[in-house]
Amino acid sequence: MPLSQIAAPERSRNDPDADARLEQRLLTILSQIQDAAHGLDVVTDGQVYAVVATGGAVRVLLDPERFPSEAAQSALAETIQTLLADEPGVERLVVKPRPRSICLRSELPGISRVIGVHSGKGGVGKSTVAVNLALALAARGLQVGLLDADVHGPSAPTLLGIEGRMETTSDGTRVRPLERHGLKVVSLGFLLPETKALIWRGPLVERGLAQLFTEVDWGELDLLLIDLPPGTSDVHLEAARQAPLAGILTVTAPGQVAVDDVRRGMEMFADLAVPCLGIVENLAGLVCGRCGTETALFGAGGGAELATLTGLPLLARLPFDAALAEASDAGRPPLVASPETAASAWFQALAGRVAGRLGLDQADQPEGYAMRARRTVSAEAVPVQSPEETGPMDCRADTMPRTEPPIPIPVRSGTSQAPINPEPDTAPRYAEPGEPIPGVRDVVLVASGKGGVGKSTVTVNLACALRAQGLRVGVLDADLYGPSIARMLGTDTELEQDASGRAIPAVGHGVHSLSIAQRIPPEAALVWKGPLVTQTLMDMVYGVAWPDLDVLLVDLPPGTGDVQLSLLERLPVSGAVLVTTPQRLAQVDAERGIALFHELDIPVLGVIENMSHLVCPRCGESMPLFPDADVRALARRRHVPYLGRLPLDPAGQALADTGRPLVEALPESAAARIFQEFAHQLRAALEREARATLREADPNTRAAHAAFWERLIED
């Protein structure tokens, strides 16, 4: 279906008047609950802070400061859940504490407004959107800064074609941003060689980000854009703590997996009292240059669905553009190198909408620029346009500072979120480094430096291919902040337990799998710090009733953070498989990942080149999706096996959204046969590693490994 024919998510589909009537009716019902201690009902007393309805989704927000204890708050939450669960019009009910800002300061000196650009899933083009949006806003006469806070995958230097080191001020207390195309830019990429992985645990991340906010001489700015990493992590908490965010811009791909992840991120920012400015759907489709057929590369309609679910405007729908990808790899932004192109027009239009929503461009503010405060918490910071003015542009033709954020850990409990104490009740159960997993022969990590390269899709289909060859296979979804394995395998159900209380991995398509998504509601965000991340991962590995397995594939999150370090330090890893696309940005991050594995003496079993090209389903034309950067050359340079290249199969993407792996659903397809070949090569590599006992016996190797962890602990 052409992009121009995709229905816009009109906000009238969530009738504001109907929502308001439902909110008022529910408030009336709740006012019948009396608090004996105060002699008032819970609404008048302020224990019920607000009721927010969007379509059939209802959130009842409680004010923790109005309760004498957590037990009293939990008791009221249970009462409300029972009272409203069966009310007409309530399709999904969440009872939770009201949003609370954790920001330490009301302003950053010299900076008028700060916004974040966020995505739940990596690889959706978030950084490309952030960089080009910043340039388009600067072209409107605004003074704009860009902070590249994607600490494990900084890409602003590449996208802008900017190199060099930031200079210090005359007094030596701050650094000055580099400038390019009228944009002030700060990135850790200026401090890090392309082949060096940034190996920081949570405390170092927090300290480094705090310095980026407090020790940079930005000068006078109308707007500072923060390019945040995908997911929900320490970086997002620290950004919300250090900067008074006026809002976030959410970037998603059209597929259901991306929508699942971005909902978690939006929920996290809502809990932090940071409003969402709107949604950008990227990578919406690709038009064949020969026959004109448009192919939905990563599903369809995700942005519209997200707008409908949240009641937020879909600000833009951007198609996949191979020329834009090539320009990005070369550091030539279209707004500068080719301002007459369609891509330039897309970002200029998006910039106009964002500037208008922030009040930075008075000419773009329409009449009736207002909103209902009860419908979006902290909405006074960001006015919302009327439904008629918020259709997407179709781009084809309370504030108390706290030292620790009050983020509840959600657990699956029917259709509500049940907050529990984020502190563990018992001491963390840490395994000894290299302790075998009972019944598991080989542990293989599936990794990527950059998000969105298809790592999880490769993991699921590789698991199915190994199972088809007679192996007993399991998958551990270690991507805590963007879990997608359960959806792809169709195992998004609550887990059963054995007699000892251990979780039993779900079985889908003959593959045993475990994911945090099986334990939390689909929209719940995990915002955990290092120690709790480590404990959770060890529980998922050693506290689970894994059956006897020949291979356990571990789907890692992108980058080099707490999750990777915790698993690399403790798991008995047999080897790792790296997934990358031909895009230079992805290869730079993949090379950092290879360097990390080599430094830890973990064998890299091979590199898979994903999304190498697309074959038009109508005329058979082979279309490259990214500039032809040679992944084979990367493998040769790093002395690792090149397993092969895999085309992007839109049918496989659609199947993944419905829990049907391509290898199972289309076993005779070209992509399925390639996965079978990957499985053969992986088995051969594992057999070679099993015979390579000299490597493990080498005392020099073990000493180097131990020295690495000692240096990391000292840092």
C-alpha positions in Angstrom: 0.0 0.0 0.0 1.5 3.4 -0.9 2.4 5.6 2.0 0.0 8.3 0.7 -2.9 5.8 1.2 -2.0 4.7 4.7 -4.8 6.0 7.0 -3.6 8.8 9.4 -4.2 8.1 13.0 -6.8 10.8 13.6 -6.9 11.7 17.2 -10.7 11.7 16.9 -10.5 7.9 16.9 -9.9 8.5 20.6 -12.9 10.8 21.1 -11.6 13.5 23.5 -15.2 14.1 24.7 -15.8 10.4 25.3 -12.5 10.2 27.2 -13.4 13.2 29.4 -16.8 11.7 30.2 -15.2 8.4 31.1 -12.7 10.2 33.3 -15.4 12.1 35.1 -17.5 9.0 35.6 -14.6 7.1 37.1 -13.7 10.0 39.4 -17.3 9.9 40.7 -17.0 6.2 41.4 -13.7 6.6 43.2 -15.1 9.5 45.3 -17.2 6.9 47.0 -14.1 5.5 48.7 -13.8 7.1 52.1 -10.6 7.5 54.1 -11.5 7.1 57.7 -8.3 8.7 58.9 -9.0 12.0 57.2 -12.8 11.9 57.0 -12.6 12.6 53.3 -13.0 10.6 50.1 -9.8 9.7 48.4 -10.4 12.1 45.5 -11.0 15.1 47.6 -8.1 14.2 49.9 -5.8 14.0 46.9 -4.8 10.4 47.2 -6.2 9.9 43.7 -4.1 12.4 41.8 -5.7 12.0 38.4 -7.6 9.7 36.1 -6.3 9.7 32.5 -8.3 7.9 29.8 -7.1 7.4 26.2 -9.5 5.2 24.3 -10.1 2.2 26.5 -6.8 2.5 28.3 -7.2 4.1 31.8 -4.5 5.1 34.2 -5.3 6.0 37.8 -2.5 8.0 39.3 -2.0 8.1 43.1 0.0 10.7 45.0 2.5 8.9 47.3 2.8 11.9 49.5 -0.8 11.6 50.6 -0.3 8.1 52.2 1.1 7.3 55.6 2.8 4.2 54.3 3.4 2.1 51.2 1.0 -0.5 52.5 -1.8 2.0 52.6 -1.0 3.0 49.0 -1.0 -0.6 47.9 -4.3 -1.3 49.7 -6.0 1.6 47.8 -4.5 0.4 44.5 -6.0 -3.0 45.0 -9.4 -1.5 46.0 -9.4 0.6 42.8 -8.4 -2.3 40.7 -11.3 -4.3 42.0 -13.8 -1.4 41.7 -13.0 -0.3 38.2 -11.8 -3.5 36.4 -15.3 -4.3 35.0 -16.5 -0.8 34.4 -17.9 -0.2 30.9 -15.4 1.6 28.7 -12.3 0.4 30.7 -10.4 -2.0 28.5 -7.1 -1.8 30.2 -6.5 -0.5 33.7 -3.3 0.6 35.3 -3.0 2.0 38.9 0.3 3.5 39.7 2.1 6.4 41.4 1.8 9.8 39.7 4.8 11.0 37.7 7.5 12.7 39.6 10.4 14.7 38.1 13.9 13.8 39.3 15.5 16.8 37.6 18.2 18.4 39.8 17.9 21.9 38.2 15.3 24.1 36.7 17.5 25.3 33.9 20.8 24.8 32.1 22.7 28.2 31.9 22.2 29.8 28.6 19.9 27.1 27.2 16.2 28.0 26.6 14.9 24.5 26.0 16.1 20.9 26.1 14.4 17.9 24.4 15.4 14.3 24.0 15.2 12.2 20.8 14.4 8.6 21.9 13.6 5.2 20.5 12.7 2.0 22.3 14.5 -0.1 19.7 17.8 0.5 18.1 18.4 0.9 14.4 15.2 2.8 13.6 17.1 5.9 12.4 16.9 7.8 15.7 20.3 9.4 15.3 19.7 10.3 11.7 16.5 12.0 12.7 18.2 13.8 15.6 21.0 15.1 13.5 18.9 16.2 10.5 16.2 17.7 12.7 18.9 19.7 14.6 20.3 21.0 11.3 16.8 21.9 10.0 16.0 23.8 13.2 19.3 25.7 12.9 18.4 26.5 9.3 15.3 28.3 10.8 17.6 30.8 12.5 17.6 29.0 15.9 20.8 28.5 17.9 20.9 24.7 18.3 23.2 22.3 20.1 23.3 18.5 19.8 24.5 16.3 22.6 25.2 12.7 21.4 24.4 10.8 24.6 24.4 7.4 22.9 27.4 6.4 25.0 27.9 2.9 23.6 27.2 3.8 19.9 28.0 7.5 19.3 27.2 8.3 15.7 27.0 12.1 15.4 30.6 12.5 14.3 30.1 10.1 11.4 26.7 11.6 10.4 28.0 15.1 10.4 31.5 14.3 9.0 33.1 16.0 11.9 36.4 15.1 13.6 38.7 16.6 16.2 39.0 17.1 19.9 37.0 19.5 22.0 39.1 22.4 23.4 39.0 23.6 26.9 38.0 27.1 28.1 40.8 29.5 29.2 40.2 28.6 32.9 40.4 24.9 32.1 37.1 24.0 33.8 34.9 23.3 30.7 35.1 22.2 27.1 33.8 23.9 24.0 31.6 22.0 21.5 32.8 21.4 18.0 30.8 23.3 15.4 29.6 22.1 12.0 27.0 23.6 9.6 25.9 26.1 12.3 25.4 23.3 14.9 27.2 22.9 18.2 28.0 19.3 18.8 29.3 17.3 21.8 29.9 13.5 21.5 31.9 10.9 23.3 32.8 9.8 19.7 35.2 12.8 19.7 37.1 11.1 22.6 37.0 7.5 21.4 38.8 5.7 18.5 36.5 4.0 16.1 37.8 0.6 17.0 37.7 1.1 20.8 34.7 -0.1 22.8 33.5 2.2 25.6 33.3 -0.2 28.6 31.5 1.7 31.3 29.3 0.4 34.1 26.4 2.4 35.5 28.3 4.7 37.9 30.8 5.6 35.2 28.0 6.3 32.8 26.3 8.6 35.3 29.5 10.4 36.1 30.4 10.9 32.5 27.0 12.2 31.5 26.8 14.6 34.4 30.1 16.1 33.1 28.7 16.5 29.6 25.8 18.5 31.1 27.8 20.6 33.6 31.2 21.0 32.1 30.4 22.0 28.5 30.4 25.7 27.5 27.4 25.7 25.2 27.1 29.5 25.1 23.6 30.7 24.3 21.2 28.2 22.8 17.5 28.3 21.8 17.4 24.5 21.9 19.6 21.6 23.0 18.7 18.2 21.4 19.9 15.1 23.2 20.3 12.0 21.1 19.5 9.3 23.7 20.4 5.6 23.3 17.6 3.2 22.6 15.8 1.4 25.4 15.5 2.4 29.0 18.7 2.6 31.1 21.0 4.6 33.4 21.6 7.0 30.5 18.0 8.0 30.3 17.7 8.4 34.1 20.8 10.6 34.2 19.6 12.7 31.3 16.2 13.3 33.1 18.1 14.1 36.3 20.6 16.5 34.8 18.5 18.4 32.2 15.0 20.0 32.6 13.5 18.2 29.6 10.7 20.1 27.9 9.8 16.9 26.1 10.9 13.9 24.1 10.5 13.1 20.4 9.8 9.4 19.9 11.1 7.6 16.8 9.8 4.2 15.8 9.9 1.8 12.9 6.5 0.5 11.5 6.9 -3.0 12.9 5.1 -4.4 16.0 8.4 -5.3 17.7 9.6 -1.7 17.5 6.3 -0.4 18.8 6.4 -2.7 21.8 9.9 -1.4 22.7 9.0 2.3 22.2 5.9 2.0 24.4 8.2 1.0 27.2 10.3 4.0 26.7 7.4 6.4 26.6 6.0 4.9 29.8 9.4 5.5 31.5 9.4 9.2 30.5 5.8 9.5 31.6 6.8 8.2 35.0 9.5 10.9 35.1 7.0 13.6 34.3 8.5 14.3 30.9 5.9 14.9 28.2 6.1 13.4 24.7 6.1 15.9 21.8 5.0 13.4 19.3 5.9 10.4 17.2 8.0 10.0 14.1 7.6 6.8 12.1 10.8 6.1 10.2 11.7 3.5 7.5 8.1 3.3 6.4 8.8 1.7 2.9 11.0 1.5 -0.1 10.0 2.1 -3.8 11.6 -0.1 -6.5 13.5 2.1 -9.0 12.5 -0.3 -11.8 8.9 -1.1 -11.4 7.7 1.4 -8.8 6.4 -1.2 -6.4 6.5 0.0 -2.8 7.7 -2.6 -0.2 7.0 -2.3 3.5 10.5 -3.3 4.8 9.7 -3.5 8.5 6.0 -4.0 8.7 3.4 -1.2 8.4 1.2 1.0 10.5 3.3 1.0 13.7 3.4 4.8 14.0 -0.3 5.1 13.5 -1.0 2.3 16.0 1.2 4.0 18.6 -0.5 7.4 18.0 -3.9 5.7 18.5 -2.8 3.9 21.7 -1.3 7.0 23.3 -3.5 9.9 21.8 -0.3 11.6 20.7 0.3 13.2 17.3 2.1 11.3 14.5 4.4 14.2 13.4 6.0 12.5 10.4 6.1 9.3 8.4 9.5 9.0 6.7 10.2 6.3 4.0 13.4 4.4 3.8 15.8 6.3 1.6 19.0 4.5 0.4 20.4 7.9 -0.8 20.0 9.3 2.8 21.7 6.2 4.2 24.6 6.7 1.8 24.8 10.4 2.6 24.8 9.6 6.3 27.7 7.2 6.0 29.6 9.8 4.1 29.0 12.6 6.7 27.0 14.7 4.1 23.6 15.6 5.7 21.1 16.3 2.9 20.1 19.7 4.3 23.7 20.8 3.7 24.9 18.8 0.7 21.6 18.6 -1.2 19.0 20.9 0.2 16.8 20.5 -2.9 16.2 16.8 -2.2 13.0 15.2 -0.8 14.9 14.2 2.3 15.7 17.8 3.1 12.0 18.7 2.7 11.0 16.0 5.1 13.2 17.2 7.9 12.4 20.9 7.2 8.7 20.1 7.6 9.3 18.1 10.8 11.4 20.9 12.2 8.5 23.3 11.6 6.2 21.1 13.6 8.6 20.6 16.5 9.4 24.3 16.7 5.7 25.1 16.8 5.0 22.6 19.5 7.9 24.0 21.6 6.8 27.6 21.0 10.1 28.4 19.3 8.5 29.5 16.0 5.5 31.8 16.6 4.7 31.8 12.9 3.9 28.1 13.0 1.6 28.2 16.0 -2.0 27.7 14.9 -5.0 29.1 16.6 -6.5 27.0 19.4 -3.0 25.9 20.5 -4.1 24.4 23.9 -4.8 21.1 25.7 -6.6 19.5 28.6 -4.1 19.3 31.5 -5.7 16.2 32.9 -5.2 14.2 29.7 -1.4 14.4 29.7 0.6 14.8 32.9 3.0 17.7 33.0 1.3 18.9 29.9 1.7 22.5 30.8 5.2 22.3 29.4 4.1 21.3 25.9 0.9 22.6 24.3 -0.8 20.2 21.9 -2.5 21.0 18.7 -6.0 20.2 17.8 -6.8 16.9 16.1 -7.2 18.5 12.7 -3.7 20.0 13.0 -1.8 17.0 14.2 -2.2 14.5 11.3 1.2 13.2 10.1 2.9 14.7 7.1 3.3 12.0 4.5 6.9 12.4 3.2 6.6 10.8 -0.1 5.6 13.9 -2.8 5.8 17.8 41.1 9.6 18.5 41.1 11.5 17.3 44.2 15.1 16.5 43.5 16.1 13.0 44.5 19.4 11.3 44.6 17.8 8.0 43.4 14.7 8.0 41.1 11.6 6.4 42.5 11.1 4.0 39.7 9.0 0.9 40.6 9.9 -2.5 39.2 6.8 -3.7 37.4 5.8 -7.4 37.5 3.1 -9.0 35.4 -0.2 -9.0 37.4 -3.2 -9.3 35.2 -3.6 -6.1 33.2 -2.1 -3.8 35.8 1.3 -2.9 37.0 2.1 -3.9 40.5 5.0 -1.9 41.8 7.3 -3.7 44.2 10.4 -2.7 46.1 13.3 -2.4 43.7 15.7 -3.5 46.3 16.3 -7.2 46.4 15.1 -9.0 49.5 18.1 -11.3 49.6 21.8 -10.9 48.7 22.4 -11.2 45.0 22.9 -14.7 43.7 26.1 -14.3 41.7 27.6 -17.3 40.0 31.3 -17.9 40.1 33.0 -16.7 36.9 32.7 -19.5 34.2 30.4 -21.7 36.3 28.7 -24.2 34.0 24.9 -23.9 33.5 23.4 -27.2 34.5 22.5 -29.2 31.4 23.9 -26.7 28.9 26.8 -27.7 26.7 27.6 -24.5 24.7 26.7 -20.9 25.3 26.8 -18.7 22.2 26.4 -14.9 22.4 24.6 -13.2 19.5 25.7 -9.6 19.6 25.7 -6.3 17.6 27.5 -3.1 18.2 24.6 -1.1 16.7 20.9 -1.7 17.3 18.4 -2.4 14.6 20.7 -4.7 12.5 18.3 -7.6 12.9 20.2 -9.3 15.7 17.1 -10.7 17.4 15.6 -11.9 14.1 18.9 -13.7 13.4 18.9 -15.2 16.8 15.4 -16.7 16.5 15.9 -18.1 13.0 19.4 -19.4 13.8 17.9 -21.2 16.8 15.2 -22.8 14.6 17.7 -23.8 12.0 19.9 -25.5 14.7 16.8 -27.3 16.1 15.9 -28.5 12.6 19.4 -30.0 12.4 18.7 -32.1 15.5 20.1 -29.9 18.2 18.4 -29.1 21.5 18.3 -25.3 21.5 17.4 -22.6 24.0 17.4 -18.8 23.7 17.9 -16.3 26.5 16.7 -12.9 25.8 19.2 -10.7 27.7 18.1 -7.5 26.0 16.3 -6.4 29.2 15.5 -2.9 27.9 14.1 -4.0 24.5 13.0 -7.7 24.8 11.6 -9.1 21.6 12.3 -12.8 21.5 9.0 -13.8 23.2 7.0 -12.0 20.5 9.1 -13.5 17.7 8.8 -17.0 19.0 5.1 -16.6 20.0 5.9 -17.3 23.7 4.7 -14.1 25.2 2.9 -15.9 28.0 3.4 -16.2 31.8 5.9 -18.8 32.7 5.1 -22.0 34.6 7.2 -23.1 37.6 8.6 -26.4 38.7 8.3 -27.9 42.2 11.2 -25.9 43.5 9.7 -22.6 42.3 12.1 -22.1 39.4 10.7 -20.7 36.1 10.3 -23.2 33.3 11.3 -21.7 29.9 8.5 -21.4 27.4 8.7 -23.6 24.3 7.8 -22.2 20.8 8.7 -23.9 17.5 10.7 -26.5 19.5 13.0 -23.8 21.0 13.1 -23.2 24.8 13.2 -19.5 25.6 13.2 -17.1 28.5 12.6 -13.3 28.3 11.9 -10.6 30.8 8.9 -9.8 28.5 7.2 -12.9 29.9 7.3 -11.4 33.4 6.2 -7.8 32.8 3.3 -6.0 31.1 4.0 -5.1 27.4 4.2 -1.3 28.1 6.3 -1.6 31.3 9.8 -0.1 31.2 12.7 -1.6 33.1 14.9 1.2 34.6 17.4 -0.8 36.6 20.9 0.0 37.7 23.9 -2.2 37.5 23.6 -4.5 40.6 20.0 -5.3 39.9 20.7 -5.9 36.3 23.5 -8.4 37.3 21.3 -10.2 39.8 18.4 -10.4 37.3 20.6 -11.8 34.6 22.1 -14.4 36.9 18.6 -15.4 38.1 17.6 -15.8 34.4 20.6 -18.0 33.8 21.1 -20.1 36.9 17.8 -19.7 38.7 15.8 -21.2 35.8 14.9 -24.9 35.1 16.7 -25.1 31.7 16.3 -28.5 30.1 19.4 -30.3 28.7 20.6 -28.1 25.8 23.2 -28.5 23.1 23.3 -24.8 22.5 22.0 -21.8 24.5 21.9 -18.7 22.3 22.0 -15.4 24.3 20.5 -12.4 22.5 22.5 -9.5 23.9 21.4 -5.8 23.7 23.5 -3.6 21.4 26.5 -1.8 22.6 28.9 -2.5 25.5 27.1 -1.8 28.9 26.2 -3.5 32.2 24.4 -6.4 30.6 27.3 -7.4 28.3 29.9 -7.0 31.1 27.8 -9.0 33.6 27.4 -11.9 31.2 30.9 -11.8 29.8 32.3 -11.8 33.3 30.4 -14.8 34.6 29.0 -17.0 31.8 30.9 -20.0 30.4 30.9 -18.6 26.9 31.9 -20.9 24.0 31.9 -18.0 21.5 30.1 -15.1 20.0 28.4 -14.3 16.7 28.4 -10.7 15.5 25.5 -9.3 13.3 26.0 -6.1 11.3 24.6 -4.4 8.2 26.8 -3.1 5.4 26.3 0.5 6.7 29.5 2.1 7.9 27.9 3.2 11.2 26.9 -0.4 12.0 30.4 -1.7 11.1 32.2 0.8 13.3 30.1 -0.4 16.3 30.5 -4.0 15.3 34.3 -3.6 15.2 34.2 -2.2 18.7 32.3 -5.3 19.8 34.9 -7.6 18.1 37.6 -5.7 19.9 35.9 -6.2 23.2 35.5 -10.0 22.7 39.1 -10.3 21.6 40.3 -8.4 24.7 38.3 -10.9 26.9 39.7 -13.9 24.9 36.2 -14.9 23.8 36.2 -16.5 20.3 34.3 -14.7 17.6 32.7 -17.6 15.7 31.7 -15.4 12.8 30.2 -12.3 11.4 26.8 -12.2 9.7 26.1 -9.5 7.2 22.4 -8.8 7.4 20.1 -6.6 5.2 22.7 -6.7 2.5 20.0 -6.0 -0.2 16.3 -6.3 -1.0 14.9 -8.2 -3.9 11.8 -6.5 -5.3 8.9 -9.0 -4.8 7.4 -7.9 -8.1 10.2 -7.6 -10.7 13.1 -9.3 -8.9 15.3 -6.3 -9.0 18.1 -6.4 -6.4 18.3 -3.2 -4.5 21.1 -2.3 -2.1 19.8 -0.8 1.1 23.1 0.7 2.4 26.3 1.9 0.8 28.5 -1.1 -0.3 30.9 -1.1 2.7 32.8 -4.4 2.6 31.9 -6.5 5.6 34.3 -9.2 4.4 37.1 -6.7 4.7 36.1 -6.1 8.3 36.2 -9.8 9.0 39.6 -10.2 7.4 41.0 -7.2 9.2 39.9 -8.6 12.5 40.8 -12.2 11.7 37.3 -13.6 12.2 35.2 -15.9 10.0 32.7 -14.3 7.6 29.6 -16.5 7.7 27.8 -14.9 4.8 25.3 -12.2 3.7 21.5 -12.2 4.3 19.0 -10.2 2.3 16.2 -8.3 3.9 13.1 -10.3 3.6 9.9 -8.2 4.3 7.9 -11.4 4.7 10.3 -12.5 7.5 9.8 -9.2 9.2 6.0 -9.6 9.0 6.2 -13.1 10.3 8.4 -12.0 13.2 5.6 -9.7 14.3 3.2 -12.6 14.5 5.5 -15.1 16.3 6.3 -17.2 13.3 10.1 -17.5 12.5 10.8 -17.4 8.8 12.8 -20.7 9.0 9.7 -22.5 10.2 7.0 -20.7 8.2 8.9 -20.6 4.8 11.5 -23.4 5.0 12.1 -23.4 1.3 12.8 -19.7 1.0 16.2 -18.4 0.1 16.6 -16.7 3.5 15.7 -20.0 5.3 18.3 -21.9 3.3 20.9 -19.2 4.3 20.0 -19.6 8.0 20.5 -23.4 7.6 24.0 -22.8 6.2 24.7 -20.4 9.1 23.7 -23.2 11.5 26.1 -25.7 9.8 29.0 -23.2 10.1 28.2 -22.4 13.7 28.2 -26.1 14.6 31.5 -26.6 12.9 33.0 -23.5 14.7 31.8 -24.9 18.1 33.4 -28.2 17.3 36.7 -26.5 16.5 36.6 -24.5 19.7 35.8 -27.6 21.7 39.1 -29.1 20.4 41.1 -26.0 21.1 42.0 -26.9 24.7 45.4 -25.2 24.4 43.8 -21.8 24.4 42.2 -22.3 27.8 45.3 -23.9 29.3 47.6 -21.0 28.3 48.5 -19.2 31.6 49.4 -16.0 29.6 45.8 -15.9 28.2 44.3 -16.3 31.7 46.5 -13.7 33.2 45.6 -11.2 30.5 41.9 -11.9 31.0 42.2 -11.4 34.8 44.2 -8.2 34.3 41.4 -6.7 32.1 38.8 -7.2 34.9 41.1 -5.8 37.5 41.6 -2.6 35.3 37.8 -2.3 34.9 37.2 -2.6 38.6 39.9 0.0 39.3 38.2 2.4 36.8 
